[in-house]
């Protein structure tokens, strides 16, 4: 048990030591200025310049200094190569008195460099980068190290061509998701992009903006594209996010990009136009669904009203139906009564026959018999007259 506890303590100690070393090495609070150098030099000339290194951290730093070529892709990614890789490189023209610099915590030191332009250097722009890279203290293993670079732009006088063009202007259109948040709904980010190409032989520091106006709809605005450097014979994307884009309509986009002979002079402007559209069918689909729901409810209400009206129209017909039922009941009772009368009539006839047979052939007066026969024919066997007459005959005391 004691061995296990001791082993765990050793592991914890190693982890804490490694973590402390990693934390100490990971600290890289170094500021380099200027971050971009723009120099000019005739072929065969040399000049010195200074870069300031400020340690804003709490630990001393040892920095390694070296030079590279670089390329900037259109999507603004940097590619670094060994000195002399690109034809426009100036990395081999740069040097310093020592390949390292010590930067105590909380101080600023100056590092001196030298630019030597070779004889026969091609007129135009030449480029390189000076790196300051963190060196881990002592014999500690390399875990992570930081570095920071200074872009160096050298112009060799001669036939200088400064020419830039806008290849395209675009703002991503929104055909389904809205470009701004409405209530709790989703939204799509609206991005503007200008593709700028440097067709000259010297770098161009450019800045620009995009302005949009409606051709159908409402809402105007503009967005700043920032400031970038475009190397000769290369193109770069100038991207920006439109923070408050329009919600609905078709729009015209106008892009302006300015550049000049130096970092702070912009005396040439080029323009281009494009279009974009904002038709969020997401909300249109919701609107159509709401309209269909309302129409469906209206139709349902009308159907229910018609049914209720039909029921109300049928309610007065219940009286005649009940009257018909009563009439049919009376007919049934009448049928029963006529049946009983017929049975009484048969009994009367039987009694008369029996009475005649018992009386031994007594004859009635012709007149009275004929009259009774006529009255029977006119009255009918089912009439009250007939029954009363027969009943009086049956109970005659003389018989």
Order of alpha helices (4+ residues) and beta strands (2+ residues): alpha-beta-beta-beta-beta-beta-beta-beta-beta-beta-beta-beta-beta-beta-beta-beta-beta-beta-alpha-alpha-alpha-alpha
